Amino acid sequence: MTRGPGAWLALSMVGIAGCGSGAVPDGYRPPIATFRGTLGSGGGSSLSPDLRMAVVWTSGVTPDAFPHRVAQEVTWTRTAPATFEIAITERPPDEVLQDGPVVGHLLAYHDLDHDGHLAFATKTDTGFADQLVGFDPDLELDYNEIDGDGAITIRRFNTPPGEDPASMALTLYGSPAPKYTCHLLDWIPTFALEAGGHLFAHDLNVGPWRYEEVYGTFDCPGNVSPPDTTALVCSVDAYTAIQYAQPSEFVANTCGPVVRFCDVKHARNTPLPADWPCPCDPSKFTCVDGGIFGL
């Protein structure tokens, strides 16, 4: 099994919010979930003051059909030279809780600009504000809330038969290579899609949002392809509209080509709309065979 450039952080979930004893400090919030972790080798990182942790929650898509992501900082405490503890005490931000259960990904990063929060990146950046150094593409935190009471559960893809994901050791794999910070972009690096065409566990090239971004599908707003669609993947009752972007020189050199894509669908056994672009006309679009992995 491929394990990526290096095993970086080993985490094990130790429980969901427990009760304390004695006096309760002012402002105390019982944790929704608690993690204990051990710093491994191979990531080129350490438990330094600028190492931070964040859960990035995803819910729905933005008006331009990109995943709607919100970063929530979580504090960590050093418990030994190479071990620490994380407690998630806040529910996900309200803006991602409008559509029911949400999905989160635990990321470790260096706060290069020292502003105290994870900064996403844009295709026009001339440098990264923060450096992504640890994540697991096959790990998901699911938050579900009923009548104000919420719980975080763990979901792992490629879980061995008979294993309970909540009891397995969680691992954040990592590397300090600038390339992996490209996964914080507001566009998708095509190298992530290429990696997504394979099922290598913990492949950092695919990014932390493997299953939402690569294997998931996003409907185009209004069920209409964006006006700057430049490529199509056609199927029987749907097509994928692909947009290419011209990134900054820094992003182009660090991340390579970047894309966005979304799906337009029509009901089966109904007439196709007059402006349906499939079969793809090569004089108007780049016609992609083999799905988005053919990029």
Sequence and secondary structure as in RCSB ss.txt:
>XXXX:A:sequence
MTRGPGAWLALSMVGIAGCGSGAVPDGYRPPIATFRGTLGSGGGSSLSPDLRMAVVWTSGVTPDAFPHRVAQEVT
WTRTAPATFEIAITERPPDEVLQDGPVVGHLLAYHDLDHDGHLAFATKTDTGFADQLVGFDPDLELDYNEIDGDG
AITIRRFNTPPGEDPASMALTLYGSPAPKYTCHLLDWIPTFALEAGGHLFAHDLNVGPWRYEEVYGTFDCPGNVS
PPDTTALVCSVDAYTAIQYAQPSEFVANTCGPVVRFCDVKHARNTPLPADWPCPCDPSKFTCVDGGIFGL
>XXXX:A:secstr
    S EEEEEEEEEE     S   TT    SEEEEEEE SSSS  S TTEEEEEEEEEEE TTS EEEEEEEE 
EEEEETTEEEEEE S   GGG TTSSEEEEEEEEE TT SSS   B TT SS SSEEEEB TTEEEEEEEETTEE
EEEEEETT  TT  GGGSEEEEE    GGGGGGGBSSEEHHHHHHHTS  TT GGG TTIIIIISS  B GGG  
 TT  EEEE SSEEEEEEE    HHHHHHH  EEEEEEEE  TTS   TT   S  TTTSEE  SSGGG 
